[in-house]
């Protein structure tokens, strides 16, 4: 792991001048501070949040500070609203260069405590945390990739920054849905990296320890009482650095803020230690052994299962064709 100083975090800020950034969850906390920072760099911002009033105030502060920003109300769990957000970016600025999927919430409800109806049957749990944190992020990525490619050139800065959490790496007590959603975001980043890297689109995830934002509910606050908080401005710096660093080696990495100290970069190879390393070795061992009679027997079996129905259909067609040829011509 590599520590990144605060000075280094500002090293590539100039790359954002004139770039169009779509940022969700911009009404407060990390999103608001990130928006203000991006505005000072000369980025053109499309800000969204379900909290329309707070988002409007953020956009006004950006403009007041000399930046350029428009805003739109958006529930990230609603596909049509995210689509409208990206269409707004294209209509106003003509491109999308960077997507920061920041919108997120803490644990909603108590998943581990079932609720019951009058017949004492368990009721459907509230999965809003997963819908917002994970499904909403997937929508942002999917749409972002579509619009980014409209004007992409080899020299373009195109990047997707996902906002994870320490919960991307560890289970948070009393936060199973939050932990699931943030683990999921890390998995999405790791899965996308290889494909997007070949397309010259950066992707990364910023994973802060608990920060002083509205996402900390009373239960969590008791749990982490006395512990240091990650700096919100430093989290914003990490988001910008994740998007702008031109070094290919820093693509597909995780950027951690484990306390109130510096940002730490976790390189891709570091994601293959411990249990990850055992799994990786097993996969690679299987890949290296793609030879021999056992492999080819399994290969034939698997392909046979896949082609069973098409081959059966083809056999029927051939049989009918041959039979038809034997039928006496009546006309």
RANOR-V898135 format. One record per helix or strand of 3 or more residues. SS is the DSSP state (alpha for helix, beta for strand). FROM is the first residue (numbers start at 1). LEN is the number of residues. If there is no record, write none. Layout:
BEGIN
((SS FROM LEN) (SS FROM LEN))
END
This chain:
BEGIN
((beta 2 3) (alpha 6 4) (alpha 13 4) (beta 20 5) (alpha 29 12) (beta 44 6) (alpha 52 13) (beta 68 6) (alpha 79 15) (beta 98 4) (alpha 128 21) (beta 159 5) (alpha 166 3) (alpha 176 23) (beta 202 7) (alpha 218 6) (alpha 232 13) (alpha 248 3) (beta 254 4) (beta 263 4) (alpha 268 5) (alpha 275 14) (alpha 292 35))
END
